[in-house]
Amino acid sequence: MNSSEKIPKGNALSLPKGWVETTLGEVVNIYSGKTRPKTQGRYPIYGGNGILNYGDKYNQNNGTIVIGRVGAYCGNVFFER
């Protein structure tokens, strides 16, 4: 199977008891980053290779998974509490 072929819903491999077939978009919120704060501060600002700088504002109140989306480190994953 190549990457352009899709598995029709309902044809997934056998799932463990209690699991359900769904899409990623039904269980998480996915969105692109925000503009960097212009003022230095204590909150880490993440890029595709980890912390880029620190800003005076934050844009998440809870734990967040950060996935680099461009550049040599595209796909790197960070979890920030």
C-alpha positions, 0 to 999 in steps of 0.5 A: 500500500502506498501513502496515497491509498486510504484504509476505509473506515471499519477495515482497521486491524483488530483493536484491543477490547475497549478501543474505538476507531477514530480520527486524530482530529476527534481527540486532539486540537491541532493548530499552528504556532503563534507570533513570538512575544517581543518582550523577554520573560520567563516562559519558554518559546519552542521551535522545531529544535526545542527552546528558541527563547523566553517570552513574557507571555504564554499561550497554553495553560495546560500540558502541551505536545509541541511538534516541529513542522518545518526545517531540519528538525521537522517532526521532533516532539516535545512535551511541556507541562 
